[in-house]
């Protein structure tokens, strides 16, 4: 019990020290970049109704699709150890085949060409 109280006291003291150091050492001089309302590269004082490139949107959607593919395929090494590894490989092959067909379709339609 004495050990628990001493560990709690030590962690409390360490927390207080780190919090006070954080408050003491923070940068108090405001930076012009941090004070701007947008940090995404858009001009905050310009028009909000500028035309948006559909190609950029398509590339972003493609990135999300292939990011989803990685998320679906990451558990594959553990899924192979399940009761039916052939069924797991069939579903994995189906996902990869569908995404490959989608990529080929985008490529043939010119969706991956950035120059207009």
PyMOL commands that set and color helices and strands:
alter all, ss='L'
color gray80, all
select helices_A, chain A and resi 2-25+32-35+54-73+76-79+85-109
alter helices_A, ss='H'
color red, helices_A
deselect
rebuild
show_as cartoon
